[in-house]
Amino acid sequence: MTHAIEIRGVEKRFGDLQALKSVDLTVEKGEFFALLGPNGAGKTTLINILAGLSRPDAGVLKVMGYDVVRDYRAARRNLGVVPQELVFDPFLTVRESLELQSGYFGIANNGDWIEDLLSNLQLMDKADKNMRALSGGMKRRVLIAQALVHRPPVIVLDEPTAGVDVELRKVLWKFIQRLNHEGHTILLTTHYLEEAQTLCRRVGILKQGQIVALDTTENLLAGRSSQSLEDVFVAIMQDSGAGK
Amino acid sequence: MRGFRTLLFKEILRFWKVSFQTVLAPLVSTLLYLLVFSHVMSDHPDVYPGVTYAAFLIPGLTMMAMVQNAFANSSSSLVQSKVMGNMVFVLLTPLSHAEIFGAYVLAAMVRGLLVGAVVFVTGWVFFDVPIRQPLWTITFAVLSTALSGSLGILAGIWAEKFDQMAAWQNFVILPLTFLSGAFYSIHTLPPFWAALSRFNPFFYMIDGFRYGLLGSADISPWESLLIVGGACLALSWTTLAVLRSGWRLRN
């Protein structure tokens, strides 16, 4: 069976730092999966390797069955990534950014979907504004739209709500939940654990480059007799810190 | 092909949106050179029989503007994208390294050729410059802008800060273009400097281009074609290999 995301034995080293140690992880089609971990745990490194922004030292990663190194074209067509950093092209308007991103993926006549994205992310009145003129929250919405412009079946959101207001969170989660109900697979990293608990059916926790917990949200809570994923997360961090 | 065409369009759009800086400014600075040097050197004997100093100068200045702008286009686009972080919008797509290479080089060539055409036409209006061998002229213009665009990609990949890019411009491109025979024939140089000029690839670009326009040059256009064409191929191969490796882009 083809998994939405398949990660086997992935290793990554930056000089003396072992950023990822033999990471194994699968995310099934249609799942809403949370990848959690403290800062520096390796979440973004893993996402970057999955997206082709970095190369693994060892291991295999597949998106919808396509190897991200050997079949990178097919793998990238199936993947949409919202980067953690608030990046934008200062030469372009919002609409130009989306039209160009469609073109990079070889998609012509994508106007209807772009209008849909602008509408769902409440960007219609900003469509012809230069990216430089937008607030941080608006830039974040454009980043999300850019990641979705080619309708990827697998969507990776790397801390999409970091530093953004309540309104954007509501807009974003409503739209992402709609996409998930339509069959898109979602991989989310966040430090807002209540969001992960509400949205995600399964959770993986990374610490110092290793998966230290991987289960359904329900089982993780039941295993610690807790109502809060935050409490479970803290307990797991302490356990794994003590070498358990 | 649509992905490649889109990236090419975006790279052209990028410099066109700031055409005051990317097209008009090089025209003004090149024309200032032409105005000052052609006036100061007006009493200078003909460099080649029947070729005034101004007519000699225009091909050199045109080629200098072309290579500097082709280099600036690909290098500044890449280094800006890296520093701003928006390079991910290209790296996350299914575009191959060859498509990325092709789009950046072609956009650099478009800017270089556009600036060159504007400089040449303006010079041609005021001075009598012939076009004796159009095919040679076009060949050297195309090869030289392609070579510079490719070199710009390498520099843009290597540089991680704007001052590193400025170092390339000021310590590599500017001296090599100024000391390439743009303003003089290498036959007027002392033997040591004339011999040293033969190691400068920009000399062959300018000399071949000058042959195309004036029908006279310091060396055979075939020798220049061999060296410029060979350098262009070697540099393109190197740039493709670097892009394929992901060095300083995918890490």
Interface residues (C-beta under 8 A of the other chain):
Chain A: A51 G52 L53 S54 R55 Y72 R73 A74 R76 R77 L79 V81 P83 E85 V87 F88 D89 P90 F91 E96 S97 L100 Q101 S102 G103 Y104 F105 G106 I107 A108 Q146
Chain B: R2 G3 R5 T6 L7 F9 K10 L13 R14 K17 V18 S81 M84 G85 N86 V88 F89 V90 L91 L92 T93 P94 L95 S96 G246 R250 N251
